[in-house]
Amino acid sequence: MSLAANGMNDHTAAPCPKEIDQNEKAEIEGHRRRGSLKKILKELDELFLIEQRFDLAPYVHWKGNSVAPMHRWFRYREAYSPELIDKLELGCRILDPFCGCGSIPIGAATRGKKAVGIDLNPIAAFSTKVKLTPLNESSIKNVKSFLEELPKNIFSHDRWPQPELSIATKVFEPRVLDMVLRSRAAIEFCFSNNTDARDFVFLAWLSILETVGSYYKEGNGIKYRNKRRKKGKYEDRVDGEWQLARFGSDQEKFFIDAFSKQLSMMIEDSALWESGSWEGQKVIGGSAFNLSDFTRGDNFDSVIFSPPYANRFDYFESFKVELWFGNFVKSYADLGSLRKASMRSHLNADLKRPATPPESLEDLIALMDQEASSWRMGVPDLMRGYFHDLGIVLRQCRAAVPKGKCHIVVGNSAFAGVIIPTDVLTAIIGLKVGFKKAKILETRHLTVAPQQRNLLKGFESYMRESIVVLE
Ligand SMILES: C[S@@+](CC[C@H](N)C(=O)[O-])C[C@H]1O[C@@H](n2cnc3c(N)ncnc32)[C@H](O)[C@@H]1O
């Protein structure tokens, strides 16, 4: 009988006994791993009360960031909602050591509460600072006059020096780049004696870079608009056509319209400063690892934060255009330093810093598939570093909130066939650093990455986004 008649072709020749042996071994090993993983995850979950609070799902991953007044001044996909202040009944003095673009500090100000925010990303800290700094009437007037004369202001200035970012001419069309750099010079010139107004306009300028750019943020970095995603791959778009479709024939007008729209919206939202409590709000550009240096023994009623998730996402990669063009970094060494100082949630962080993670993490790492690419890239050390870093921050949070609660919004992750239950491990670390009680509010389920889906069939319910409450 021919192979074809037997339902086989030459690519699916019958396995030889040796291969059967290997396949069987792999299957038995896979079975053993899944059994051990199930046991460990179940035992870990049983350590804490896990309350289902799906009603909180809209607030941990917040779409309102792009439409809510003031919060919409700078797009930060990673933001959570200021409504968590009400939902979690936070106290009058709140600390957010990973404050991003200021969801909590702004939310606190509008509710008449006080907040201190910290973030390592200088753009995030800057954006929070601008939002927390009300402009007086005369500054608003200056901004309005700048806006009214925007084209004239831009065209009467030469270009600001182009940053040394290697892809600077790739991320903007030449005519757009000209507008970006001229308008930067116009801002510095027109507001040279009014820092608050300058910062306000500068934030508007920063936040339109992606809109006017030939790039956009996606996944773990940026993608170019001259490519289109089609069924899992990227195809080239016709040069000349895509620019016309995106910017129209007048790229200068496209830039001016985007800048005007952003500035007008920010001026409109500035009415928010007329009520609430804006004085005494504080934002610090720095690392949460040095939290106690910044808070200097201050006590807070509540702490809330969402650290970067352990998902290999490098914030400094996706914000590199804004970091360079805004002069927040002036060299690749500056960028490298930010990456190294960040929480070890991505592979560009400093994985060489020592780490002493919880024991249960090692049990989970031992079950990882060592053939998986994430293993080879160094995910085990990344995980060890991540939970070590979390411990450093939690210990200082404990000291900052001696009588109140600490809320941590986290997402579990999956690597090399293993789920890492970040929420439970955070609770374990919380108790270790001195909190007395811990519970977990499960807010929603996360999807497992396509390459992990088969391996983790049956484990989907462990992929949670939760709020860990420590007190
Ligand atoms: C999930 S985001 C927080 C977003 C924030 N809750 C908001 O609503 O905008 C995590 C933040 O941690 C910051 N980050 C990373 N490493 C840090 C560190 N060592 N210290 C302080 N912030 C850090 C990132 O820049 C990012 O803004």
The ligand as an SDF file (V2000), in Angstrom:
LIG
                    3D

 27 29  0  0  0  0  0  0  0  0999 V2000
    0.9400   50.9160   35.2020 C   0  0  0  0  0  0  0  0  0  0  0  0
    1.8120   52.4170   35.0810 S   0  0  0  0  0  0  0  0  0  0  0  0
    0.9860   53.4220   36.2490 C   0  0  0  0  0  0  0  0  0  0  0  0
   -0.0430   54.3000   35.6080 C   0  0  0  0  0  0  0  0  0  0  0  0
   -0.7490   55.2100   36.5900 C   0  0  0  0  0  0  0  0  0  0  0  0
   -1.4660   54.4570   37.5920 N   0  0  0  0  0  0  0  0  0  0  0  0
   -1.7180   56.1520   35.8520 C   0  0  0  0  0  0  0  0  0  0  0  0
   -2.9060   56.0700   36.1070 O   0  0  0  0  0  0  0  0  0  0  0  0
   -1.2500   56.9230   34.9930 O   0  0  0  0  0  0  0  0  0  0  0  0
    3.3330   52.0520   35.8790 C   0  0  0  0  0  0  0  0  0  0  0  0
    4.2590   53.2270   35.9980 C   0  0  0  0  0  0  0  0  0  0  0  0
    5.4160   52.8380   36.7180 O   0  0  0  0  0  0  0  0  0  0  0  0
    6.4730   53.6830   36.2940 C   0  0  0  0  0  0  0  0  0  0  0  0
    7.7490   53.1150   36.8220 N   0  0  0  0  0  0  0  0  0  0  0  0
    8.5060   52.0970   36.3630 C   0  0  0  0  0  0  0  0  0  0  0  0
    9.5510   51.8870   37.1880 N   0  0  0  0  0  0  0  0  0  0  0  0
    9.4350   52.7880   38.1910 C   0  0  0  0  0  0  0  0  0  0  0  0
   10.1900   53.0640   39.3600 C   0  0  0  0  0  0  0  0  0  0  0  0
   11.2950   52.3800   39.6700 N   0  0  0  0  0  0  0  0  0  0  0  0
    9.7520   54.0550   40.1750 N   0  0  0  0  0  0  0  0  0  0  0  0
    8.6460   54.7690   39.8880 C   0  0  0  0  0  0  0  0  0  0  0  0
    7.9130   54.5670   38.7830 N   0  0  0  0  0  0  0  0  0  0  0  0
    8.2890   53.5770   37.9550 C   0  0  0  0  0  0  0  0  0  0  0  0
    6.2960   53.7590   34.8020 C   0  0  0  0  0  0  0  0  0  0  0  0
    6.9160   54.8990   34.2760 O   0  0  0  0  0  0  0  0  0  0  0  0
    4.7560   53.8280   34.6980 C   0  0  0  0  0  0  0  0  0  0  0  0
    4.3160   55.1460   34.6020 O   0  0  0  0  0  0  0  0  0  0  0  0
  1  2  1  0
  2  3  1  0
  2 10  1  0
  3  4  1  0
  4  5  1  0
  5  6  1  0
  5  7  1  0
  7  8  2  0
  7  9  1  0
 10 11  1  0
 11 12  1  0
 11 26  1  0
 12 13  1  0
 13 14  1  0
 13 24  1  0
 14 15  1  0
 14 23  1  0
 15 16  2  0
 16 17  1  0
 17 18  1  0
 17 23  2  0
 18 19  1  0
 18 20  2  0
 20 21  1  0
 21 22  2  0
 22 23  1  0
 24 25  1  0
 24 26  1  0
 26 27  1  0
M  CHG  2   2   1   9  -1
M  END
$$$$
